[in-house]
Amino acid sequence: MNISGVYAIWCNGNQKIYIGSSVDILKRINQHKRELRTGKHHNPILQRSWNKYGENSFAFREVLQTPTEYAYRAEQEILDALKLVNHENVMNVLPKTTSLCRIGVRHSEDTKLKIGNANRGNKWDNESKQRMSLQRIGNQYRLGIKHSEEVKKRISETSKKKRASEESKKRMRIA
C-alpha cells in the first residue's frame, strides 16, 4: 500500500536533516538510498554527507502521512519551520520545494495525445536500440553472450555462498 506524505533523512554525523515528500514514501526513500549508494544523488550536500559519514550514520523516517494532494504543501511548511529554527541544519538545496511533476498531478488526455503524436513515427536504428537496451539492463550484462555450463555452475555456487551477515539481517529487519 502506498503511503503519501513527508519523510526525513537524518544524518547523525553532522546533525543535519533533509525533508522530502512523495506519493509513495517507502519507494522514494529506497530511491534515495539507491542513488546515495551509487554516488549519483541529485543533492550534493546529502551525497557529500553520505560519503563522509557512511550509510550507518543515516536514518530514514516517515514524518507525516497526508493525502496525496497535500504532501507537497506539508513538505514546504515543515521545511519553512525548520529553516526558521536553524537553516544551517537543513540539507535541502532549494529554499522552496520543487518538483518536475507535482504530487498527484496527471497529464490530461490532450497532453498525452500531444506527447504521443510528437513521438509517433520516430525510428531507432539497431545501434541505438542496442545502446538503450544495455543501459536498461546494466552494462555488466552483454546481450547475446551465452555462458558455458561450467561458468553457469560457478555463478550458481558463488550465489549460494552469499549470505547476509547477522548484522546485515538485523539492519534489514529494522529498516
QUIURRA-V729613 format. One record per residue. N is the residue number from 0. RES is the residue in three letters. SS is DSSP state (H for helix, E for strand, C for the rest). PHI is phi in whole degrees, -180 to 180 (NA if undefined). PSI is psi in whole degrees, -180 to 180 (* if undefined). Layout:
BEGIN
[[N RES SS PHI PSI] [N RES SS PHI PSI]]
END
This chain:
BEGIN
[[0 MET C NA 132] [1 ASN C -79 133] [2 ILE C -115 118] [3 SER C -96 154] [4 GLY E 152 -151] [5 VAL E -114 142] [6 TYR E -130 164] [7 ALA E -132 146] [8 ILE E -118 116] [9 TRP E -108 132] [10 CYS E -107 115] [11 ASN C -68 -28] [12 GLY C -63 -40] [13 ASN C -121 5] [14 GLN C 59 36] [15 LYS E -113 161] [16 ILE E -133 147] [17 TYR E -119 134] [18 ILE E -114 137] [19 GLY E -146 168] [20 SER E -136 157] [21 SER E -161 157] [22 VAL C -71 -33] [23 ASP C -133 95] [24 ILE H -59 -48] [25 LEU H -61 -44] [26 LYS H -62 -42] [27 ARG H -67 -41] [28 ILE H -62 -42] [29 ASN H -64 -35] [30 GLN H -65 -43] [31 HIS H -58 -49] [32 LYS H -59 -44] [33 ARG H -61 -45] [34 GLU H -67 -39] [35 LEU H -67 -43] [36 ARG H -63 -34] [37 THR C -90 -2] [38 GLY C 75 23] [39 LYS C -122 31] [40 HIS C -74 144] [41 HIS C -71 -19] [42 ASN C -100 109] [43 PRO H -65 -32] [44 ILE H -67 -47] [45 LEU H -64 -43] [46 GLN H -64 -42] [47 ARG H -65 -39] [48 SER H -64 -42] [49 TRP H -61 -46] [50 ASN H -64 -38] [51 LYS H -77 -47] [52 TYR H -99 -18] [53 GLY C 87 162] [54 GLU H -60 -36] [55 ASN H -68 -14] [56 SER H -88 2] [57 PHE E -113 142] [58 ALA E -124 134] [59 PHE E -113 122] [60 ARG E -138 145] [61 GLU E -77 130] [62 VAL E -99 -42] [63 LEU E -154 129] [64 GLN E -92 132] [65 THR C -139 161] [66 PRO C -60 149] [67 THR H -48 -45] [68 GLU H -69 -14] [69 TYR H -104 -9] [70 ALA H -60 -43] [71 TYR H -62 -45] [72 ARG H -66 -40] [73 ALA H -64 -39] [74 GLU H -59 -46] [75 GLN H -64 -41] [76 GLU H -65 -42] [77 ILE H -66 -43] [78 LEU H -62 -44] [79 ASP H -61 -43] [80 ALA H -64 -43] [81 LEU H -64 -40] [82 LYS H -69 -29] [83 LEU H -66 -39] [84 VAL H -71 -53] [85 ASN H -164 96] [86 HIS H -67 -22] [87 GLU H -72 -18] [88 ASN H -95 7] [89 VAL E -103 128] [90 MET C -92 -2] [91 ASN C -65 134] [92 VAL C -77 -43] [93 LEU C -94 144] [94 PRO C -71 -27] [95 LYS C -116 142] [96 THR C -69 135] [97 THR C -132 155] [98 SER C -154 138] [99 LEU C -67 -32] [100 CYS C -129 104] [101 ARG C -51 144] [102 ILE C -59 129] [103 GLY C 84 -5] [104 VAL C -85 133] [105 ARG C -118 150] [106 HIS C -66 142] [107 SER C -72 163] [108 GLU H -61 -37] [109 ASP H -63 -44] [110 THR H -66 -42] [111 LYS H -59 -42] [112 LEU H -64 -43] [113 LYS H -63 -42] [114 ILE H -63 -45] [115 GLY H -61 -45] [116 ASN H -65 -37] [117 ALA H -65 -33] [118 ASN H -93 -15] [119 ARG C -65 137] [120 GLY C 92 -10] [121 ASN C -68 131] [122 LYS C -118 133] [123 TRP C -102 135] [124 ASP C -75 166] [125 ASN H -61 -35] [126 GLU H -65 -43] [127 SER H -65 -42] [128 LYS H -60 -43] [129 GLN H -62 -45] [130 ARG H -62 -45] [131 MET H -64 -39] [132 SER H -65 -42] [133 LEU H -65 -38] [134 GLN H -65 -38] [135 ARG H -67 -42] [136 ILE H -97 -5] [137 GLY C 97 140] [138 ASN C -70 -15] [139 GLN C -71 -16] [140 TYR C -104 137] [141 ARG C -112 129] [142 LEU C -71 140] [143 GLY C 85 -8] [144 ILE C -89 127] [145 LYS C -104 130] [146 HIS C -81 145] [147 SER C -71 164] [148 GLU H -60 -37] [149 GLU H -64 -45] [150 VAL H -66 -42] [151 LYS H -59 -41] [152 LYS H -66 -43] [153 ARG H -63 -43] [154 ILE H -62 -44] [155 SER H -62 -46] [156 GLU H -64 -42] [157 THR H -63 -42] [158 SER H -64 -37] [159 LYS H -67 -30] [160 LYS H -77 -22] [161 LYS C -76 113] [162 ARG C -131 143] [163 ALA C -69 140] [164 SER C -68 164] [165 GLU H -60 -37] [166 GLU H -64 -42] [167 SER H -65 -42] [168 LYS H -61 -42] [169 LYS H -63 -45] [170 ARG H -62 -39] [171 MET H -66 -39] [172 ARG H -64 -42] [173 ILE H -64 -44] [174 ALA C -65 *]]
END
